[in-house]
């Protein structure tokens, strides 16, 4: 295996946790696009949204994806909105095997309500926001991913194992 494994999916679907598991299993370094943006910019995501607006954050995501184009042998966990731009979707597919983590809205609400660091959900009705965004984004995730995994009834370990097996098969067919 050489190319990267990229995790996409809505907020709260476990991308960072699964990313860490995959990183340990394969011995591939983990790149978490949200963390890297925060590290490079020096501000938190809520601060970036507040001071510069969502589009500035989206520009940072695109720049970051462009800068990864020579990377191989990495696990890349992404922010939930990264699939919004067609250019990003193309860049993601070029990076390697794209895995979409899927969860029910109720599960997403439960997982995202544990902290307040997601500006898009800091409003009166996060449940509605989740449903609205899912409607827009689901076809985009589907178009971008090589594999989709329903995570609701699986443990993180089971999801990780499923991805490992499918990725090995996928990279085997690419050789
Ligand atoms: C966002 C998801 C967040 C983060 C930002 C915007 C989104 O990442 O990039 O708050 O638009 O769905 P997670 O999916 O890791 O929560």
Backbone and ligand atoms as CSV (ligand in chain L), in Angstrom:
chain,resi,resn,atom,element,x,y,z
A,1,UNK,N,N,0.835,-1.210,0.000
A,1,UNK,CA,C,0.000,0.000,0.000
A,1,UNK,C,C,0.863,1.250,0.000
A,2,UNK,N,N,0.495,2.249,-0.688
A,2,UNK,CA,C,1.277,3.472,-0.692
A,2,UNK,C,C,0.435,4.738,-0.643
A,3,UNK,N,N,-0.555,4.802,-1.522
A,3,UNK,CA,C,-1.344,6.049,-1.556
A,3,UNK,C,C,-2.027,6.271,-0.212
A,4,UNK,N,N,-2.730,7.355,-0.106
A,4,UNK,CA,C,-3.342,7.723,1.174
A,4,UNK,C,C,-4.741,7.124,1.350
A,5,UNK,N,N,-5.185,7.085,2.625
A,5,UNK,CA,C,-6.597,6.808,2.900
A,5,UNK,C,C,-7.190,8.111,3.431
A,6,UNK,N,N,-8.290,8.538,2.813
A,6,UNK,CA,C,-8.891,9.820,3.173
A,6,UNK,C,C,-10.271,9.567,3.772
A,7,UNK,N,N,-10.532,10.156,4.928
A,7,UNK,CA,C,-11.836,10.000,5.571
A,7,UNK,C,C,-12.663,11.253,5.362
A,8,UNK,N,N,-13.855,11.072,4.798
A,8,UNK,CA,C,-14.788,12.192,4.655
A,8,UNK,C,C,-16.079,11.818,5.377
A,9,UNK,N,N,-16.935,12.792,5.608
A,9,UNK,CA,C,-18.218,12.523,6.243
A,9,UNK,C,C,-18.628,13.696,7.112
A,10,UNK,N,N,-19.861,13.651,7.549
A,10,UNK,CA,C,-20.427,14.764,8.302
A,10,UNK,C,C,-19.719,14.917,9.650
A,11,UNK,N,N,-19.895,16.100,10.256
A,11,UNK,CA,C,-19.388,16.335,11.609
A,11,UNK,C,C,-19.903,15.222,12.534
A,12,UNK,N,N,-19.058,14.771,13.439
A,12,UNK,CA,C,-19.501,13.813,14.448
A,12,UNK,C,C,-19.645,12.390,13.950
A,13,UNK,N,N,-19.066,12.057,12.809
A,13,UNK,CA,C,-19.178,10.667,12.346
A,13,UNK,C,C,-17.954,9.831,12.728
A,14,UNK,N,N,-17.014,10.441,13.447
A,14,UNK,CA,C,-15.879,9.669,13.979
A,14,UNK,C,C,-14.620,9.704,13.129
A,15,UNK,N,N,-14.518,10.688,12.226
A,15,UNK,CA,C,-13.354,10.717,11.316
A,15,UNK,C,C,-12.029,10.802,12.071
A,16,UNK,N,N,-11.979,11.655,13.098
A,16,UNK,CA,C,-10.708,11.834,13.805
A,16,UNK,C,C,-10.325,10.572,14.579
A,17,UNK,N,N,-11.301,9.977,15.251
A,17,UNK,CA,C,-11.020,8.770,16.028
A,17,UNK,C,C,-10.622,7.610,15.122
A,18,UNK,N,N,-11.394,7.398,14.068
A,18,UNK,CA,C,-11.075,6.313,13.128
A,18,UNK,C,C,-9.727,6.603,12.467
A,19,UNK,N,N,-9.482,7.878,12.179
A,19,UNK,CA,C,-8.201,8.278,11.578
A,19,UNK,C,C,-7.040,7.868,12.476
A,20,UNK,N,N,-7.178,8.120,13.764
A,20,UNK,CA,C,-6.106,7.742,14.703
A,20,UNK,C,C,-5.913,6.225,14.718
A,21,UNK,N,N,-7.034,5.477,14.721
A,21,UNK,CA,C,-6.937,3.997,14.705
A,21,UNK,C,C,-6.218,3.509,13.456
A,22,UNK,N,N,-6.609,4.062,12.307
A,22,UNK,CA,C,-5.999,3.623,11.043
A,22,UNK,C,C,-4.511,3.975,11.023
A,23,UNK,N,N,-4.202,5.132,11.550
A,23,UNK,CA,C,-2.820,5.590,11.578
A,23,UNK,C,C,-1.964,4.610,12.380
A,24,UNK,N,N,-2.498,4.166,13.512
A,24,UNK,CA,C,-1.748,3.197,14.330
A,24,UNK,C,C,-1.599,1.864,13.613
A,25,UNK,N,N,-2.698,1.395,13.009
A,25,UNK,CA,C,-2.657,0.085,12.368
A,25,UNK,C,C,-1.675,0.044,11.205
A,26,UNK,N,N,-1.738,1.061,10.337
A,26,UNK,CA,C,-0.887,1.036,9.152
A,26,UNK,C,C,0.498,1.611,9.419
A,27,UNK,N,N,0.640,2.306,10.550
A,27,UNK,CA,C,1.887,3.019,10.792
A,27,UNK,C,C,2.042,4.193,9.833
A,28,UNK,N,N,0.924,4.713,9.360
A,28,UNK,CA,C,0.937,5.888,8.488
A,28,UNK,C,C,0.645,7.124,9.347
A,29,UNK,N,N,1.372,8.223,9.130
A,29,UNK,CA,C,1.074,9.440,9.881
A,29,UNK,C,C,-0.345,9.944,9.584
A,30,UNK,N,N,-0.944,10.552,10.609
A,30,UNK,CA,C,-2.297,11.103,10.450
A,30,UNK,C,C,-2.233,12.602,10.178
A,31,UNK,N,N,-2.947,13.016,9.144
A,31,UNK,CA,C,-3.136,14.452,8.915
A,31,UNK,C,C,-4.612,14.736,9.148
A,32,UNK,N,N,-4.903,15.643,10.079
A,32,UNK,CA,C,-6.288,16.025,10.338
A,32,UNK,C,C,-6.423,17.460,9.819
A,33,UNK,N,N,-7.201,17.647,8.761
A,33,UNK,CA,C,-7.174,18.957,8.086
A,33,UNK,C,C,-7.596,20.098,9.027
A,34,UNK,N,N,-8.605,19.831,9.892
A,34,UNK,CA,C,-9.011,20.884,10.844
A,34,UNK,C,C,-7.837,21.259,11.752
A,35,UNK,N,N,-7.178,20.235,12.305
A,35,UNK,CA,C,-6.063,20.503,13.226
A,35,UNK,C,C,-4.930,21.246,12.536
A,36,UNK,N,N,-4.655,20.826,11.292
A,36,UNK,CA,C,-3.548,21.450,10.569
A,36,UNK,C,C,-3.847,22.918,10.263
A,37,UNK,N,N,-5.099,23.199,9.907
A,37,UNK,CA,C,-5.488,24.589,9.647
A,37,UNK,C,C,-5.309,25.432,10.912
A,38,UNK,N,N,-5.767,24.881,12.028
A,38,UNK,CA,C,-5.652,25.602,13.303
A,38,UNK,C,C,-4.179,25.830,13.661
A,39,UNK,N,N,-3.379,24.780,13.441
A,39,UNK,CA,C,-1.951,24.872,13.740
A,39,UNK,C,C,-1.283,25.947,12.866
A,40,UNK,N,N,-1.609,25.920,11.574
A,40,UNK,CA,C,-0.951,26.858,10.656
A,40,UNK,C,C,-1.448,28.289,10.843
A,41,UNK,N,N,-2.738,28.422,11.145
A,41,UNK,CA,C,-3.312,29.769,11.243
A,41,UNK,C,C,-3.098,30.396,12.624
A,42,UNK,N,N,-3.072,29.537,13.632
A,42,UNK,CA,C,-2.896,30.050,14.989
A,42,UNK,C,C,-4.197,30.443,15.675
A,43,UNK,N,N,-5.313,30.309,14.970
A,43,UNK,CA,C,-6.603,30.591,15.603
A,43,UNK,C,C,-7.467,29.337,15.601
A,44,UNK,N,N,-8.463,29.297,16.489
A,44,UNK,CA,C,-9.383,28.155,16.509
A,44,UNK,C,C,-10.350,28.270,15.327
A,45,UNK,N,N,-11.037,27.171,15.015
A,45,UNK,CA,C,-12.009,27.222,13.911
A,45,UNK,C,C,-13.143,28.219,14.201
A,46,UNK,N,N,-13.736,28.210,15.405
A,46,UNK,CA,C,-14.764,29.230,15.675
A,46,UNK,C,C,-14.237,30.659,15.496
A,47,UNK,N,N,-12.988,30.877,15.886
A,47,UNK,CA,C,-12.406,32.220,15.719
A,47,UNK,C,C,-12.259,32.584,14.244
A,48,UNK,N,N,-11.784,31.633,13.438
A,48,UNK,CA,C,-11.629,31.903,12.001
A,48,UNK,C,C,-12.990,32.238,11.389
A,49,UNK,N,N,-14.009,31.426,11.724
A,49,UNK,CA,C,-15.353,31.681,11.191
A,49,UNK,C,C,-15.842,33.061,11.618
A,50,UNK,N,N,-15.610,33.392,12.884
A,50,UNK,CA,C,-16.139,34.655,13.390
A,50,UNK,C,C,-15.411,35.852,12.796
A,51,UNK,N,N,-14.101,35.753,12.708
A,51,UNK,CA,C,-13.331,36.924,12.278
A,51,UNK,C,C,-13.256,37.060,10.758
A,52,UNK,N,N,-13.297,35.936,10.041
A,52,UNK,CA,C,-13.097,36.032,8.586
A,52,UNK,C,C,-14.220,35.425,7.761
A,53,UNK,N,N,-15.094,34.701,8.415
A,53,UNK,CA,C,-16.222,34.110,7.694
A,53,UNK,C,C,-15.913,32.708,7.171
A,54,UNK,N,N,-16.984,32.001,6.830
A,54,UNK,CA,C,-16.826,30.609,6.394
A,54,UNK,C,C,-15.976,30.493,5.130
A,55,UNK,N,N,-16.170,31.429,4.179
A,55,UNK,CA,C,-15.445,31.281,2.900
A,55,UNK,C,C,-13.935,31.304,3.091
A,56,UNK,N,N,-13.465,32.113,4.040
A,56,UNK,CA,C,-12.022,32.167,4.310
A,56,UNK,C,C,-11.548,30.797,4.803
A,57,UNK,N,N,-12.360,30.162,5.647
A,57,UNK,CA,C,-12.011,28.819,6.116
A,57,UNK,C,C,-12.001,27.834,4.946
A,58,UNK,N,N,-12.990,27.959,4.055
A,58,UNK,CA,C,-13.040,27.055,2.878
A,58,UNK,C,C,-11.813,27.256,1.988
A,59,UNK,N,N,-11.363,28.505,1.863
A,59,UNK,CA,C,-10.144,28.756,1.083
A,59,UNK,C,C,-8.951,28.045,1.722
A,60,UNK,N,N,-8.914,28.087,3.032
A,60,UNK,CA,C,-7.804,27.415,3.740
A,60,UNK,C,C,-7.847,25.911,3.480
A,61,UNK,N,N,-9.060,25.343,3.470
A,61,UNK,CA,C,-9.186,23.897,3.197
A,61,UNK,C,C,-8.656,23.565,1.799
A,62,UNK,N,N,-9.054,24.381,0.819
A,62,UNK,CA,C,-8.625,24.103,-0.556
A,62,UNK,C,C,-7.107,24.207,-0.678
A,63,UNK,N,N,-6.540,25.265,-0.098
A,63,UNK,CA,C,-5.077,25.438,-0.136
A,63,UNK,C,C,-4.379,24.257,0.498
A,64,UNK,N,N,-4.921,23.808,1.608
A,64,UNK,CA,C,-4.302,22.684,2.316
A,64,UNK,C,C,-4.340,21.423,1.444
A,65,UNK,N,N,-5.503,21.157,0.830
A,65,UNK,CA,C,-5.607,19.967,-0.035
A,65,UNK,C,C,-4.617,20.060,-1.191
A,66,UNK,N,N,-4.497,21.259,-1.755
A,66,UNK,CA,C,-3.546,21.434,-2.865
A,66,UNK,C,C,-2.127,21.128,-2.389
A,67,UNK,N,N,-1.827,21.527,-1.177
A,67,UNK,CA,C,-0.455,21.350,-0.674
A,67,UNK,C,C,-0.143,19.876,-0.364
A,68,UNK,N,N,-1.174,19.046,-0.283
A,68,UNK,CA,C,-0.942,17.631,0.052
A,68,UNK,C,C,-0.696,16.772,-1.183
A,69,UNK,N,N,-0.677,17.381,-2.380
A,69,UNK,CA,C,-0.778,16.564,-3.591
A,69,UNK,C,C,0.388,15.599,-3.823
A,70,UNK,N,N,1.508,15.815,-3.141
A,70,UNK,CA,C,2.613,14.860,-3.309
A,70,UNK,C,C,2.699,13.857,-2.170
A,71,UNK,N,N,1.778,13.952,-1.247
A,71,UNK,CA,C,1.828,13.046,-0.097
A,71,UNK,C,C,1.388,11.634,-0.478
A,72,UNK,N,N,2.099,10.645,0.036
A,72,UNK,CA,C,1.611,9.262,-0.043
A,72,UNK,C,C,1.805,8.652,1.341
A,73,UNK,N,N,1.119,7.543,1.576
A,73,UNK,CA,C,1.299,6.839,2.847
A,73,UNK,C,C,0.825,7.630,4.058
A,74,UNK,N,N,-0.270,8.369,3.905
A,74,UNK,CA,C,-0.846,9.095,5.037
A,74,UNK,C,C,-2.317,8.714,5.211
A,75,UNK,N,N,-2.785,8.884,6.441
A,75,UNK,CA,C,-4.219,8.844,6.709
A,75,UNK,C,C,-4.649,10.304,6.822
A,76,UNK,N,N,-5.681,10.671,6.071
A,76,UNK,CA,C,-6.102,12.080,6.063
A,76,UNK,C,C,-7.554,12.185,6.520
A,77,UNK,N,N,-7.764,12.760,7.700
A,77,UNK,CA,C,-9.125,12.989,8.208
A,77,UNK,C,C,-9.499,14.425,7.863
A,78,UNK,N,N,-10.699,14.617,7.325
A,78,UNK,CA,C,-11.066,15.941,6.805
A,78,UNK,C,C,-12.243,16.559,7.570
A,79,UNK,N,N,-12.423,17.856,7.420
A,79,UNK,CA,C,-13.587,18.533,7.982
A,79,UNK,C,C,-14.835,18.188,7.170
A,80,UNK,N,N,-15.990,18.186,7.828
A,80,UNK,CA,C,-17.220,17.710,7.200
A,80,UNK,C,C,-17.669,18.473,5.960
A,81,UNK,N,N,-17.217,19.731,5.817
A,81,UNK,CA,C,-17.694,20.532,4.685
A,81,UNK,C,C,-16.719,20.572,3.526
A,82,UNK,N,N,-15.667,19.789,3.614
A,82,UNK,CA,C,-14.591,19.895,2.619
A,82,UNK,C,C,-15.052,19.468,1.224
A,83,UNK,N,N,-16.138,18.707,1.165
A,83,UNK,CA,C,-16.622,18.218,-0.135
A,83,UNK,C,C,-17.499,19.252,-0.865
A,84,UNK,N,N,-17.655,20.436,-0.280
A,84,UNK,CA,C,-18.537,21.444,-0.875
A,84,UNK,C,C,-18.071,21.925,-2.242
A,85,UNK,N,N,-16.775,22.074,-2.409
A,85,UNK,CA,C,-16.252,22.619,-3.669
A,85,UNK,C,C,-15.857,21.503,-4.630
A,86,UNK,N,N,-16.260,21.653,-5.919
A,86,UNK,CA,C,-15.896,20.623,-6.904
A,86,UNK,C,C,-14.383,20.399,-6.958
A,87,UNK,N,N,-13.614,21.480,-6.843
A,87,UNK,CA,C,-12.152,21.341,-6.885
A,87,UNK,C,C,-11.654,20.452,-5.742
A,88,UNK,N,N,-12.242,20.628,-4.571
A,88,UNK,CA,C,-11.835,19.803,-3.429
A,88,UNK,C,C,-12.178,18.332,-3.663
A,89,UNK,N,N,-13.343,18.099,-4.254
A,89,UNK,CA,C,-13.753,16.706,-4.472
A,89,UNK,C,C,-12.760,16.012,-5.410
A,90,UNK,N,N,-12.325,16.769,-6.410
A,90,UNK,CA,C,-11.334,16.206,-7.341
A,90,UNK,C,C,-10.007,15.932,-6.648
A,91,UNK,N,N,-9.590,16.906,-5.842
A,91,UNK,CA,C,-8.315,16.761,-5.134
A,91,UNK,C,C,-8.356,15.565,-4.192
A,92,UNK,N,N,-9.494,15.381,-3.525
A,92,UNK,CA,C,-9.621,14.268,-2.577
A,92,UNK,C,C,-9.467,12.933,-3.293
A,93,UNK,N,N,-10.128,12.793,-4.439
A,93,UNK,CA,C,-10.052,11.521,-5.180
A,93,UNK,C,C,-8.640,11.261,-5.681
A,94,UNK,N,N,-7.933,12.340,-6.027
A,94,UNK,CA,C,-6.555,12.161,-6.508
A,94,UNK,C,C,-5.631,11.698,-5.395
A,95,UNK,N,N,-5.992,12.055,-4.167
A,95,UNK,CA,C,-5.112,11.721,-3.037
A,95,UNK,C,C,-5.103,10.233,-2.704
A,96,UNK,N,N,-6.163,9.508,-3.045
A,96,UNK,CA,C,-6.145,8.077,-2.740
A,96,UNK,C,C,-7.532,7.494,-2.541
A,97,UNK,N,N,-7.609,6.590,-1.564
A,97,UNK,CA,C,-8.838,5.833,-1.308
A,97,UNK,C,C,-9.718,6.656,-0.358
A,98,UNK,N,N,-10.890,7.054,-0.859
A,98,UNK,CA,C,-11.743,7.958,-0.080
A,98,UNK,C,C,-12.871,7.173,0.590
A,99,UNK,N,N,-12.915,7.253,1.913
A,99,UNK,CA,C,-13.911,6.516,2.693
A,99,UNK,C,C,-14.870,7.505,3.355
A,100,UNK,N,N,-16.148,7.266,3.158
A,100,UNK,CA,C,-17.204,8.135,3.681
A,100,UNK,C,C,-17.832,7.478,4.914
A,101,UNK,N,N,-17.728,8.153,6.051
A,101,UNK,CA,C,-18.345,7.644,7.278
A,101,UNK,C,C,-19.754,8.226,7.392
A,102,UNK,N,N,-20.725,7.321,7.546
A,102,UNK,CA,C,-22.144,7.720,7.540
A,102,UNK,C,C,-22.744,7.482,8.927
A,103,UNK,N,N,-23.544,8.446,9.404
A,103,UNK,CA,C,-24.264,8.230,10.660
A,103,UNK,C,C,-25.636,8.877,10.569
A,104,UNK,N,N,-26.570,8.383,11.394
A,104,UNK,CA,C,-27.924,8.943,11.404
A,104,UNK,C,C,-27.894,10.339,12.031
A,105,UNK,N,N,-28.841,11.226,11.632
A,105,UNK,CA,C,-28.873,12.575,12.194
A,105,UNK,C,C,-28.915,12.573,13.734
A,106,UNK,N,N,-29.683,11.646,14.315
A,106,UNK,CA,C,-29.795,11.620,15.783
A,106,UNK,C,C,-28.448,11.325,16.433
A,107,UNK,N,N,-27.722,10.435,15.817
A,107,UNK,CA,C,-26.395,10.062,16.322
A,107,UNK,C,C,-25.434,11.258,16.178
A,108,UNK,N,N,-25.535,11.927,15.046
A,108,UNK,CA,C,-24.684,13.100,14.801
A,108,UNK,C,C,-24.987,14.190,15.830
A,109,UNK,N,N,-26.280,14.404,16.081
A,109,UNK,CA,C,-26.681,15.430,17.053
A,109,UNK,C,C,-26.108,15.107,18.422
A,110,UNK,N,N,-26.251,13.850,18.803
A,110,UNK,CA,C,-25.753,13.413,20.115
A,110,UNK,C,C,-24.234,13.604,20.217
A,111,UNK,N,N,-23.535,13.206,19.175
A,111,UNK,CA,C,-22.066,13.295,19.241
A,111,UNK,C,C,-21.551,14.731,19.159
A,112,UNK,N,N,-22.273,15.574,18.394
A,112,UNK,CA,C,-21.764,16.945,18.226
A,112,UNK,C,C,-22.202,17.858,19.371
A,113,UNK,N,N,-23.201,17.410,20.154
A,113,UNK,CA,C,-23.674,18.294,21.233
A,113,UNK,C,C,-22.717,18.281,22.425
A,114,UNK,N,N,-21.709,17.411,22.375
A,114,UNK,CA,C,-20.794,17.318,23.516
A,114,UNK,C,C,-19.816,18.482,23.603
A,115,UNK,N,N,-19.593,19.175,22.490
A,115,UNK,CA,C,-18.786,20.398,22.618
A,115,UNK,C,C,-19.276,21.466,21.642
A,116,UNK,N,N,-18.744,22.660,21.802
A,116,UNK,CA,C,-19.291,23.793,21.040
A,116,UNK,C,C,-18.270,24.365,20.053
A,117,UNK,N,N,-17.379,23.496,19.573
A,117,UNK,CA,C,-16.339,24.039,18.682
A,117,UNK,C,C,-16.692,23.934,17.198
A,118,UNK,N,N,-17.989,23.716,16.913
A,118,UNK,CA,C,-18.400,23.664,15.514
A,118,UNK,C,C,-19.342,24.834,15.235
A,119,UNK,N,N,-18.793,25.904,14.637
A,119,UNK,CA,C,-19.583,27.130,14.478
A,119,UNK,C,C,-20.897,26.926,13.729
A,120,UNK,N,N,-20.913,26.001,12.765
A,120,UNK,CA,C,-22.138,25.836,11.971
A,120,UNK,C,C,-23.294,25.281,12.813
A,121,UNK,N,N,-22.956,24.654,13.942
A,121,UNK,CA,C,-24.020,24.061,14.759
A,121,UNK,C,C,-24.307,24.866,16.027
A,122,UNK,N,N,-23.621,25.990,16.174
A,122,UNK,CA,C,-23.864,26.850,17.345
A,122,UNK,C,C,-25.057,27.753,17.084
A,123,UNK,N,N,-26.230,27.178,17.018
A,123,UNK,CA,C,-27.429,27.993,16.786
A,123,UNK,C,C,-28.611,27.389,17.518
A,124,UNK,N,N,-29.779,28.000,17.338
A,124,UNK,CA,C,-30.988,27.603,18.073
A,124,UNK,C,C,-31.440,26.179,17.777
A,125,UNK,N,N,-31.224,25.779,16.522
A,125,UNK,CA,C,-31.793,24.503,16.093
A,125,UNK,C,C,-30.768,23.654,15.321
A,126,UNK,N,N,-29.765,23.140,16.046
A,126,UNK,CA,C,-28.725,22.380,15.353
A,126,UNK,C,C,-29.271,21.141,14.631
A,127,UNK,N,N,-30.372,20.595,15.151
A,127,UNK,CA,C,-30.929,19.401,14.517
A,127,UNK,C,C,-31.382,19.716,13.093
A,128,UNK,N,N,-32.025,20.885,12.934
A,128,UNK,CA,C,-32.481,21.287,11.594
A,128,UNK,C,C,-31.270,21.555,10.693
A,129,UNK,N,N,-30.261,22.204,11.260
A,129,UNK,CA,C,-29.056,22.488,10.470
A,129,UNK,C,C,-28.442,21.177,9.976
A,130,UNK,N,N,-28.403,20.191,10.866
A,130,UNK,CA,C,-27.823,18.896,10.480
A,130,UNK,C,C,-28.620,18.292,9.325
A,131,UNK,N,N,-29.942,18.314,9.460
A,131,UNK,CA,C,-30.772,17.724,8.382
A,131,UNK,C,C,-30.594,18.474,7.063
A,132,UNK,N,N,-30.605,19.804,7.141
A,132,UNK,CA,C,-30.480,20.619,5.919
A,132,UNK,C,C,-29.129,20.378,5.247
A,133,UNK,N,N,-28.065,20.396,6.065
A,133,UNK,CA,C,-26.731,20.207,5.480
A,133,UNK,C,C,-26.571,18.794,4.926
A,134,UNK,N,N,-27.162,17.822,5.634
A,134,UNK,CA,C,-27.061,16.431,5.146
A,134,UNK,C,C,-27.721,16.292,3.779
A,135,UNK,N,N,-28.842,16.990,3.613
A,135,UNK,CA,C,-29.540,16.894,2.339
A,135,UNK,C,C,-28.659,17.419,1.196
A,136,UNK,N,N,-27.998,18.522,1.466
A,136,UNK,CA,C,-27.130,19.098,0.430
A,136,UNK,C,C,-25.887,18.235,0.221
A,137,UNK,N,N,-25.323,17.763,1.322
A,137,UNK,CA,C,-24.005,17.136,1.231
A,137,UNK,C,C,-24.012,15.652,0.885
A,138,UNK,N,N,-25.087,14.949,1.222
A,138,UNK,CA,C,-25.057,13.493,1.025
A,138,UNK,C,C,-24.677,13.096,-0.402
A,139,UNK,N,N,-25.291,13.730,-1.433
A,139,UNK,CA,C,-24.875,13.337,-2.803
A,139,UNK,C,C,-23.413,13.661,-3.084
A,140,UNK,N,N,-22.897,14.694,-2.416
A,140,UNK,CA,C,-21.498,15.080,-2.660
A,140,UNK,C,C,-20.542,14.079,-2.018
A,141,UNK,N,N,-20.882,13.643,-0.805
A,141,UNK,CA,C,-20.070,12.594,-0.168
A,141,UNK,C,C,-20.094,11.329,-1.040
A,142,UNK,N,N,-21.304,10.994,-1.490
A,142,UNK,CA,C,-21.464,9.757,-2.266
A,142,UNK,C,C,-20.619,9.807,-3.536
A,143,UNK,N,N,-20.660,10.963,-4.211
A,143,UNK,CA,C,-19.902,11.126,-5.463
A,143,UNK,C,C,-18.404,11.041,-5.251
A,144,UNK,N,N,-17.961,11.492,-4.095
A,144,UNK,CA,C,-16.517,11.597,-3.853
A,144,UNK,C,C,-15.914,10.288,-3.370
A,145,UNK,N,N,-16.708,9.500,-2.634
A,145,UNK,CA,C,-16.139,8.337,-1.933
A,145,UNK,C,C,-16.007,7.099,-2.813
A,146,UNK,N,N,-14.957,6.307,-2.526
A,146,UNK,CA,C,-14.863,4.967,-3.106
A,146,UNK,C,C,-15.677,3.978,-2.283
A,147,UNK,N,N,-15.813,4.280,-0.987
A,147,UNK,CA,C,-16.498,3.361,-0.070
A,147,UNK,C,C,-17.306,4.176,0.943
A,148,UNK,N,N,-18.530,3.726,1.242
A,148,UNK,CA,C,-19.330,4.348,2.307
A,148,UNK,C,C,-19.577,3.329,3.407
A,149,UNK,N,N,-19.461,3.745,4.653
A,149,UNK,CA,C,-19.702,2.809,5.767
A,149,UNK,C,C,-20.726,3.398,6.722
A,150,UNK,N,N,-21.818,2.650,6.941
A,150,UNK,CA,C,-22.823,3.045,7.930
A,150,UNK,C,C,-22.260,2.699,9.302
A,151,UNK,N,N,-22.052,3.708,10.124
A,151,UNK,CA,C,-21.338,3.469,11.392
A,151,UNK,C,C,-22.261,3.265,12.586
A,152,UNK,N,N,-23.573,3.490,12.427
A,152,UNK,CA,C,-24.470,3.538,13.588
A,152,UNK,C,C,-24.409,2.320,14.498
A,153,UNK,N,N,-24.379,1.140,13.899
A,153,UNK,CA,C,-24.405,-0.052,14.739
A,153,UNK,C,C,-23.047,-0.722,14.861
A,154,UNK,N,N,-22.009,0.003,14.569
A,154,UNK,CA,C,-20.659,-0.582,14.629
A,154,UNK,C,C,-19.807,0.145,15.666
A,155,UNK,N,N,-18.887,-0.590,16.264
A,155,UNK,CA,C,-17.920,0.061,17.158
A,155,UNK,C,C,-16.846,0.719,16.286
A,156,UNK,N,N,-16.062,1.606,16.900
A,156,UNK,CA,C,-14.976,2.237,16.147
A,156,UNK,C,C,-14.014,1.171,15.611
A,157,UNK,N,N,-13.781,0.125,16.425
A,157,UNK,CA,C,-12.865,-0.938,15.982
A,157,UNK,C,C,-13.416,-1.669,14.763
A,158,UNK,N,N,-14.734,-1.910,14.779
A,158,UNK,CA,C,-15.332,-2.602,13.624
A,158,UNK,C,C,-15.244,-1.744,12.364
A,159,UNK,N,N,-15.485,-0.455,12.523
A,159,UNK,CA,C,-15.376,0.432,11.356
A,159,UNK,C,C,-13.945,0.414,10.838
A,160,UNK,N,N,-13.003,0.499,11.769
A,160,UNK,CA,C,-11.588,0.514,11.376
A,160,UNK,C,C,-11.226,-0.768,10.616
A,161,UNK,N,N,-11.653,-1.908,11.141
A,161,UNK,CA,C,-11.343,-3.184,10.489
A,161,UNK,C,C,-11.927,-3.233,9.080
A,162,UNK,N,N,-13.170,-2.760,8.946
A,162,UNK,CA,C,-13.809,-2.751,7.622
A,162,UNK,C,C,-13.004,-1.923,6.631
A,163,UNK,N,N,-12.535,-0.786,7.091
A,163,UNK,CA,C,-11.772,0.101,6.197
A,163,UNK,C,C,-10.438,-0.547,5.823
A,164,UNK,N,N,-9.796,-1.164,6.801
A,164,UNK,CA,C,-8.491,-1.797,6.537
A,164,UNK,C,C,-8.631,-2.849,5.439
A,165,UNK,N,N,-9.655,-3.698,5.586
A,165,UNK,CA,C,-9.825,-4.772,4.602
A,165,UNK,C,C,-10.128,-4.213,3.214
A,166,UNK,N,N,-11.041,-3.240,3.157
A,166,UNK,CA,C,-11.402,-2.697,1.840
A,166,UNK,C,C,-10.237,-1.939,1.222
A,167,UNK,N,N,-9.481,-1.228,2.049
A,167,UNK,CA,C,-8.359,-0.452,1.502
A,167,UNK,C,C,-7.294,-1.396,0.948
A,168,UNK,N,N,-7.032,-2.472,1.688
A,168,UNK,CA,C,-6.010,-3.425,1.208
A,168,UNK,C,C,-6.444,-3.999,-0.137
A,169,UNK,N,N,-7.720,-4.331,-0.227
A,169,UNK,CA,C,-8.239,-4.879,-1.481
A,169,UNK,C,C,-8.112,-3.838,-2.594
A,170,UNK,N,N,-8.543,-2.609,-2.294
A,170,UNK,CA,C,-8.511,-1.535,-3.308
A,170,UNK,C,C,-7.091,-1.311,-3.800
A,171,UNK,N,N,-6.138,-1.170,-2.880
A,171,UNK,CA,C,-4.766,-0.881,-3.307
A,171,UNK,C,C,-4.160,-2.102,-4.020
A,172,UNK,N,N,-4.618,-3.285,-3.627
A,172,UNK,CA,C,-4.166,-4.495,-4.319
A,172,UNK,C,C,-4.581,-4.480,-5.785
A,173,UNK,N,N,-5.789,-3.973,-6.061
A,173,UNK,CA,C,-6.265,-3.960,-7.444
A,173,UNK,C,C,-5.630,-2.822,-8.244
A,174,UNK,N,N,-4.971,-1.880,-7.553
A,174,UNK,CA,C,-4.364,-0.744,-8.255
A,174,UNK,C,C,-2.923,-1.019,-8.673
A,175,UNK,N,N,-2.356,-2.119,-8.156
A,175,UNK,CA,C,-0.923,-2.371,-8.427
A,175,UNK,C,C,-0.666,-2.859,-9.841
L,1,LIG,C1,C,-17.412,21.691,9.308
L,1,LIG,C2,C,-16.921,20.599,9.997
L,1,LIG,C3,C,-15.845,20.717,11.009
L,1,LIG,C4,C,-14.957,21.928,10.717
L,1,LIG,C5,C,-15.781,23.154,10.571
L,1,LIG,C6,C,-16.838,23.058,9.466
L,1,LIG,C7,C,-18.512,21.486,8.338
L,1,LIG,O1,O,-15.054,19.525,11.012
L,1,LIG,O2,O,-14.211,21.706,9.543
L,1,LIG,O3,O,-16.409,23.398,11.819
L,1,LIG,O4,O,-18.771,22.385,7.518
L,1,LIG,O5,O,-19.144,20.401,8.370
L,1,LIG,P1,P,-15.565,18.103,11.618
L,1,LIG,O6,O,-16.326,17.420,10.527
L,1,LIG,O7,O,-14.283,17.401,11.933
L,1,LIG,O8,O,-16.381,18.401,12.815
